[in-house]
Amino acid sequence: MGLEGNNTEATTSAGHEDDESVEKLSRQVSESSLYGTEEEEFEANLQLGPKVSLKEELEKDKDDESLRRWKEQLLGSVDVDSVEETDEPDVKILSITICSAGRPDLVLPIPEAGDPKGLWFTLKEGSKYNLKITFKVSNNLVSGLRYTNTVWKTGIKVDSTKEMLGTFSPQAGPYVHTLPEDNTPSGILARGSYSAKSKFYDDDNKRYLEINYTFSIQKEWPAT
């Protein structure tokens, strides 16, 4: 009798614990579902890219506190009153900087008139470097800003790079984005002149810059 009673109590206790666990799990699932629904609502309501002007975007759902805070967080410190009444973002690439340890940074301003003339820069073979992109965003959010670079040597494609820079809100000052470290090839076959094409565009395939240039890889860095 005593053992049966203990088993009954244990079963009852375990049943309560199971019920509590199920209830707790149910609450967690419900909360997770709620958060997922809110995120989906955010995505559905916030139109990133060239759809509506920034002022119109902020006016939408202004009574929804969660959406309002989320939009403000995304926009940062942008002065909405200073942006133009346009639904198209504008991105201006100001410069590309080559950074290599032990060397002064090489700043390459983007020519106003188009592609750089002649040899744009020279790299040392077998060297590690980063590209630092400086750009300015105005008028509206730019969604999914991307950078691609394709390189040819004697007419044969030898390298292709594609990097996602991200989504950026308009602001008075420039953004600076550093790409992952890369390295130049080495050896006698790697030396010589190259042609390349760089592009910057967004999720809507709006192109902000396409630049064609030439560069070289040599045994040593050029004299500074």
ABEGO torsion letter per residue (X at the ends): XAAAAAAAAAAAAAAAAAAAAAAAAAAAAAAAAAAAAAAAAAAAABBBEBABBAAAAAABGAABAAAAAAAAAAAEABBAAABBBBABBBBBBABBBBBBBGBBBBBBBBBAAEBBBEBABBBBBGBBBBBBBBBBBBGBBBBGBBBBBBBBBGGBBABBBBBBAEBBBBBABBBBBBBBBBBBBBEAAABEBBBBBBBBBBAAGBBABBBBBBBBBBABBBBX
